[in-house]
Amino acid sequence: MLTLKLINEKTEWVIKGLEKKHFTGAKEAIDKVLATDKKRREAQTQLDVNLSENKKLAAQIGALMKQGKKEEAETIKTEVAQLKDKNKALQETMDQAQQELTTLLCAIPNVPYDIVPEGAGAEDNVVVKMGGMETALPQNALPHWELAKKYNLIDFDLGVKITGAGFPVYRGKGARLQRALINFFLDEARKSGYEEIMPPTVVNAASGYGTGQLPDKEGQMYHCNLDDFYLIPTAEVPVTNIYRDVILDEKDLPIKNCAYTECFRREAGSYGKDVRGLNRLHEFSKVELVRIDKPEHSEQSHQEMLAHVEGLLQKLELPYRILRLCGGDMSFTSSICYDFEVYSEAQKRWLEVSSVSNFDTYQANRLKCRYRRTEDKKTELCHTLNGSALALPRIVAAILENNQTPEGIRVPKCLVPYCGFEMLDDQPY
């Protein structure tokens, strides 16, 4: 969440940034935060004055009792009792204001960086780079859901039978391709200095609040009501929460973690051609990168993460483009975000496969994730960053569609050592 220091010192900049994100009622929300904070601080100031007065009166009572002036001492004791009642009311006012402040701040999104373009939605995102190989498909090229059925790689109907729509079953070479991609992505992350984590795939509410999924995306998360646990929408949630309520040493930054997990998203209201096959699932595999860094180095960390994801797409030989998201298309928690999309030649459309974001101090403030500076031992909020490297479903869709031949589907060279075969074809296993 935004810090009160930032809101107080850069009020107009914060409001302007929230308006760039198309946050409704930005000025009213910030004005309410400032008013509530003022109420809390005024109560705190008066309480401090009263406590100081209490201390003086207590000393007077002691002196009067020594002098045998019991009646005067009793009169002052009455004043002290009245002051204690006032202090109790002030403390309740402060506690209530603090609780209201936290609620207000948790409902306000992060402020985008100045470099973030204006815009209301995906059509206003800015393409900053394109790359990859051109594809030449055979006549009557098939979309991935038909290829998956033709070569018995993925059974969508069986997934519906077992669970429901959006939960496919991978079979034979299709399952081996999934495992190959996961291992390839993890190995590439390890080569880049990321420590692998195997976290839980269910988290408590505190973890959801820590990274900002709650309360913003509560409706998109699967909730285990009995235990009040949530199935994770991304490994970002459990991995980043490793550092909740932690003070790190400056010398240990940046921290670089990666994790493979299954991810779960309800994606309520998603229908039509855009969700056919692997285009949008409720359960999917993903390898996530997470970094914890100090403020002056986080921009470099972000660039390194972008280069890492681009390198994966180049090795997979897929046509891709990189977009800087506009204010209206960014997530609730990000300060700046770049999306990677691969081109689906058979569908003639771009498919998002990764978002790489810098959250500045927004998540760290919710998490209470700090670092201690080496020079003066003072503590500061960290910056947190994460990005998909990569999400599997649409990568698989692009591989199937863009690499189809009359003989079968060619496996990218980088995956052959992991798969143990060069073609996805009629040969089982």
C-alpha positions in Angstrom: 0.0 0.0 0.0 1.0 3.6 -0.4 3.0 5.1 2.5 1.5 8.1 4.4 4.8 9.9 3.9 4.4 9.7 0.1 0.8 10.8 0.3 1.5 13.7 2.6 4.6 14.9 0.7 3.4 14.4 -2.9 -0.4 14.6 -2.6 -1.1 16.1 -6.1 1.4 13.7 -7.8 -0.3 10.7 -6.1 -3.8 11.9 -7.2 -2.7 12.4 -10.7 -1.1 9.0 -10.8 -4.2 7.3 -9.5 -6.2 9.1 -12.2 -3.8 7.8 -14.8 -4.7 4.3 -13.5 -8.4 5.3 -13.9 -9.0 4.8 -10.2 -12.5 6.2 -9.5 -12.7 8.9 -6.8 -8.9 9.3 -6.5 -9.0 12.8 -4.9 -11.8 11.9 -2.5 -10.0 8.7 -1.4 -6.7 10.6 -0.8 -8.6 13.5 1.0 -10.2 10.9 3.3 -6.8 9.3 4.0 -5.4 12.7 4.9 -8.3 13.6 7.1 -8.2 10.3 8.9 -4.5 10.6 9.4 -4.9 14.1 10.8 -7.5 12.8 13.2 -5.1 10.1 14.4 -2.2 12.5 14.8 -4.3 15.0 16.7 -5.4 12.3 19.1 -1.8 11.1 19.5 -0.6 14.7 20.2 -3.3 15.2 22.8 -2.5 11.8 24.4 1.2 12.7 24.6 0.3 16.0 26.3 -2.0 14.2 28.8 0.5 11.5 29.6 3.1 14.2 30.3 0.5 16.0 32.6 -0.2 12.6 34.3 3.5 12.2 35.1 3.6 15.7 36.6 0.5 15.1 38.7 1.8 11.8 39.9 4.9 13.6 41.2 2.8 16.2 42.9 0.7 13.5 44.6 3.8 11.9 46.0 5.2 15.2 47.3 1.9 16.1 49.0 1.5 12.8 50.6 5.0 13.2 52.1 4.0 16.6 53.4 0.8 15.1 55.0 -1.5 17.1 52.7 -3.8 14.2 52.0 -6.9 16.3 51.0 -4.9 18.2 48.3 -3.4 14.8 47.2 -6.9 13.3 46.9 -8.1 16.3 44.8 -5.2 15.7 42.4 -6.0 12.0 42.3 -9.5 12.9 41.1 -7.9 15.0 38.3 -5.7 12.0 37.4 -8.7 9.6 37.2 -10.5 12.0 34.9 -7.4 12.3 32.7 -7.1 8.5 32.5 -10.7 8.4 31.2 -9.8 11.0 28.6 -6.7 9.1 27.6 -8.7 5.9 27.2 -11.1 7.7 24.8 -8.1 9.2 22.9 -6.5 5.8 22.6 -9.8 4.4 21.2 -10.0 7.2 18.7 -6.4 6.6 17.6 -7.0 2.8 17.3 -10.2 3.4 15.3 -8.5 5.9 13.0 -5.5 3.6 12.4 -7.9 0.7 11.5 -9.8 3.0 9.2 -6.5 4.2 7.6 -5.3 0.7 6.9 -8.7 -0.2 5.3 -8.6 2.9 3.2 -5.0 2.5 2.1 -5.5 -1.2 1.2 -8.3 -0.1 -1.2 -6.1 2.4 -3.1 -3.9 1.0 -5.9 -0.2 1.8 -6.5 0.8 4.9 -8.3 2.3 4.4 -11.8 5.7 5.8 -12.7 5.8 8.9 -14.9 7.1 6.8 -17.9 3.8 4.8 -17.9 1.7 5.9 -20.9 -1.8 7.4 -20.6 -4.6 5.1 -21.7 -7.7 3.3 -20.7 -7.1 -0.3 -21.9 -5.1 -2.8 -23.9 -5.5 -0.8 -27.1 -3.5 2.0 -25.6 -0.5 -0.1 -24.6 2.8 0.8 -26.3 4.8 -1.8 -28.3 8.4 -1.2 -27.4 10.0 -4.1 -29.2 9.3 -7.0 -31.6 11.4 -10.0 -32.3 11.5 -13.7 -33.2 11.2 -15.8 -36.3 8.7 -15.5 -39.0 6.6 -18.7 -39.4 5.4 -20.3 -42.6 2.6 -22.7 -42.0 1.1 -25.4 -44.3 -2.2 -24.8 -45.9 -5.2 -25.3 -43.7 -3.2 -24.8 -40.6 -5.0 -25.9 -37.4 -5.5 -24.1 -34.1 -3.8 -25.7 -31.1 -7.0 -27.3 -29.7 -7.5 -29.3 -32.9 -3.8 -30.2 -33.1 -3.9 -31.4 -29.4 -6.8 -33.7 -30.3 -5.2 -34.9 -33.5 -2.0 -36.0 -31.8 -3.7 -37.0 -28.5 -1.6 -34.4 -26.5 -4.3 -32.7 -24.5 -7.8 -33.9 -23.6 -10.1 -31.0 -22.9 -13.3 -33.0 -22.6 -11.8 -35.4 -20.1 -10.8 -32.3 -18.0 -14.5 -31.2 -18.1 -15.5 -34.7 -16.9 -13.1 -34.8 -14.0 -13.4 -31.2 -12.9 -14.9 -28.7 -15.3 -14.0 -26.3 -18.2 -10.6 -24.8 -17.9 -8.9 -27.9 -16.3 -7.3 -29.8 -19.2 -5.7 -33.2 -19.0 -2.2 -33.5 -20.7 -1.4 -36.9 -22.1 1.7 -38.7 -23.5 3.9 -36.4 -25.4 1.8 -33.5 -24.3 2.5 -34.2 -20.6 6.2 -34.6 -21.4 6.3 -31.3 -23.3 4.8 -29.6 -20.2 7.5 -31.2 -17.9 10.2 -30.2 -20.5 9.1 -26.6 -20.4 9.0 -26.4 -16.6 12.5 -27.9 -16.3 13.9 -25.7 -19.1 12.5 -22.5 -17.5 13.8 -23.5 -14.0 17.3 -24.4 -15.4 17.5 -21.1 -17.2 16.5 -19.2 -14.1 19.1 -21.1 -12.0 21.8 -20.2 -14.6 20.8 -16.6 -14.1 21.4 -16.8 -10.4 17.9 -17.5 -9.1 17.4 -19.7 -6.1 14.6 -22.3 -6.7 11.8 -22.3 -4.1 9.1 -25.0 -3.8 6.3 -23.1 -1.9 2.8 -24.2 -0.8 0.1 -23.6 -3.4 -2.4 -22.6 -0.7 -1.9 -19.4 1.4 -3.6 -17.7 4.3 -5.4 -14.4 4.0 -2.4 -12.5 5.4 -0.3 -13.6 2.5 -3.0 -12.6 0.0 -3.1 -9.1 1.6 0.7 -8.9 1.7 1.1 -9.0 -2.0 -2.1 -7.1 -2.8 -4.3 -9.9 -4.3 -6.7 -9.3 -1.4 -9.0 -7.5 -1.2 -8.6 -6.5 -4.9 -8.9 -9.9 -6.6 -10.8 -11.9 -4.0 -13.4 -12.8 -6.5 -10.8 -14.3 -8.9 -9.2 -16.6 -6.2 -10.4 -20.0 -5.2 -11.2 -19.9 -1.5 -11.2 -22.8 0.9 -13.9 -21.6 3.3 -13.4 -24.0 6.1 -9.8 -23.1 6.7 -9.9 -19.6 5.2 -7.1 -20.5 2.8 -6.7 -19.4 -0.8 -5.4 -21.3 -3.8 -2.6 -19.2 -5.3 -3.1 -17.3 -8.6 0.7 -17.2 -9.0 3.9 -18.2 -7.1 4.5 -14.5 -6.5 2.2 -14.7 -3.5 3.9 -17.4 -1.4 7.5 -16.6 -2.5 7.2 -12.8 -1.8 5.6 -13.5 1.5 8.8 -15.4 2.6 10.0 -11.8 3.3 6.9 -10.6 5.2 7.9 -9.0 8.5 11.6 -9.5 7.7 14.5 -7.0 7.9 17.2 -7.9 5.4 20.8 -6.9 5.2 21.7 -4.6 2.4 24.7 -6.8 1.4 22.2 -9.7 0.7 20.3 -7.7 -1.9 19.1 -8.3 -4.6 17.4 -11.5 -3.5 16.5 -13.6 -6.6 14.0 -16.5 -6.3 12.2 -18.6 -8.8 9.5 -21.1 -8.3 7.4 -23.6 -10.4 3.8 -24.0 -9.2 0.4 -24.8 -10.4 -1.7 -21.6 -10.5 -5.5 -21.2 -10.0 -7.7 -18.4 -11.3 -11.5 -18.4 -11.4 -11.5 -15.9 -14.4 -15.2 -15.3 -13.8 -17.1 -14.1 -16.9 -14.6 -15.4 -19.5 -16.3 -16.8 -22.5 -16.0 -17.1 -26.3 -13.2 -17.7 -28.8 -10.6 -15.9 -26.6 -10.8 -18.7 -24.1 -10.8 -21.7 -26.4 -8.3 -24.5 -25.7 -5.3 -23.2 -23.7 -6.0 -19.5 -24.2 -7.4 -19.1 -20.7 -7.5 -21.8 -18.0 -8.5 -22.0 -14.4 -5.5 -24.2 -13.5 -2.1 -23.9 -15.3 1.6 -24.3 -14.7 4.0 -21.4 -14.4 7.5 -20.5 -13.4 7.7 -17.2 -11.6 10.7 -14.9 -10.9 10.7 -12.8 -7.7 13.2 -10.2 -6.7 13.6 -8.2 -3.5 15.9 -5.2 -4.0 16.9 -1.8 -2.7 15.3 1.3 -4.4 18.3 2.6 -6.2 18.9 -0.8 -7.9 15.4 -2.0 -8.7 15.2 -0.4 -12.2 18.3 -2.4 -13.2 16.7 -5.5 -11.7 13.6 -4.9 -13.8 15.7 -4.6 -17.0 17.5 -7.8 -16.2 14.2 -9.6 -15.7 12.9 -8.3 -19.0 16.1 -9.5 -20.7 15.8 -12.9 -19.1 12.2 -13.4 -20.3 13.1 -12.2 -23.8 15.9 -14.7 -23.9 13.5 -17.5 -23.2 11.3 -16.6 -26.1 14.3 -16.3 -28.4 15.4 -19.8 -27.5 11.9 -21.1 -28.0 12.0 -19.6 -31.5 8.7 -17.8 -31.1 7.6 -14.5 -32.6 7.1 -12.1 -29.7 6.5 -8.5 -28.8 7.0 -6.5 -25.7 4.5 -3.9 -24.5 4.7 -1.2 -21.9 1.3 -1.2 -20.3 -0.7 2.0 -20.1 -2.2 3.3 -16.8 -5.6 1.8 -17.3 -4.4 -1.7 -18.2 -1.9 -2.1 -15.3 -2.5 -4.3 -12.2 -3.7 -2.9 -8.9 -0.2 -3.2 -7.3 2.3 -2.4 -10.1 4.2 0.9 -10.6 5.3 -0.2 -14.1 4.6 -3.3 -16.1 5.8 -4.8 -19.4 3.8 -7.6 -21.1 5.3 -10.2 -23.4 3.1 -11.7 -26.1 3.7 -14.4 -28.6 2.1 -14.6 -31.9 -0.3 -17.4 -32.7 0.0 -17.9 -36.4 -3.0 -20.2 -36.7 -5.3 -18.0 -34.6 -3.8 -14.7 -36.1 -3.6 -13.1 -32.7 -1.2 -12.2 -29.9 -1.2 -14.2 -26.7 0.1 -12.8 -23.4 2.6 -15.1 -21.8 4.3 -12.9 -19.2 4.0 -9.8 -17.2 7.1 -8.3 -15.6 6.4 -5.7 -12.9 8.2 -3.4 -10.5 6.0 -2.7 -7.5 8.3 -0.1 -5.9 7.6 0.0 -2.1 3.8 -0.8 -2.5 4.0 -4.5 -1.6 6.9 -4.1 0.8 4.9 -1.6 2.8 2.0 -4.1 3.1 4.5 -6.9 3.9 6.7 -4.8 6.2 9.7 -6.0 4.2 12.7 -3.8 5.0 16.4 -3.8 4.6 19.1 -2.4 7.0 21.5 -0.1 5.3 25.2 -1.0 5.8 26.4 2.6 6.2 24.1 4.0 8.9 22.1 0.9 10.0 18.9 2.6 9.3 16.0 0.6 7.9 14.1 1.3 4.6 11.4 -0.4 2.7 12.6 -2.7 -0.1 11.3 -2.7 -3.7 9.7 -6.0 -4.9 9.5 -7.2 -8.5 8.2 -10.3 -10.2 7.6 -11.7 -13.6 6.4 -14.9 -15.3 9.2 -16.9 -16.9 7.1 -18.3 -18.2 3.4 -19.2 -18.1 3.0 -22.5 -20.0 -0.5 -22.7 -21.6 -0.1 -20.0 -24.3 3.5 -20.9 -24.8 2.3 -24.5 -25.6 -0.4 -23.1 -27.8 2.1 -21.1 -29.8 4.6 -24.0 -30.1 1.8 -26.3 -31.4 0.4 -23.8 -33.9 3.6 -22.1 -35.2 5.6 -25.3 -35.5 3.1 -27.5 -37.2 4.2 -29.4 -40.4 2.5 -32.2 -42.5 4.6 -34.7 -40.5 3.8 -33.4 -37.1 4.8 -30.6 -34.7 8.4 -29.6 -34.5 9.8 -29.3 -31.0 12.1 -26.2 -30.4 15.7 -27.3 -30.3 16.2 -26.0 -26.8 13.5 -28.4 -25.5 14.7 -31.6 -27.4 17.1 -32.6 -24.6 14.3 -32.2 -22.1 11.7 -34.0 -24.1 13.7 -36.8 -25.6 12.0 -36.4 -29.0 12.0 -33.9 -31.9 8.4 -34.2 -33.1 5.0 -34.3 -31.6 3.3 -36.7 -33.9 1.2 -39.9 -34.1 3.8 -41.9 -32.3 2.7 -42.4 -28.6 4.9 -41.5 -25.7 
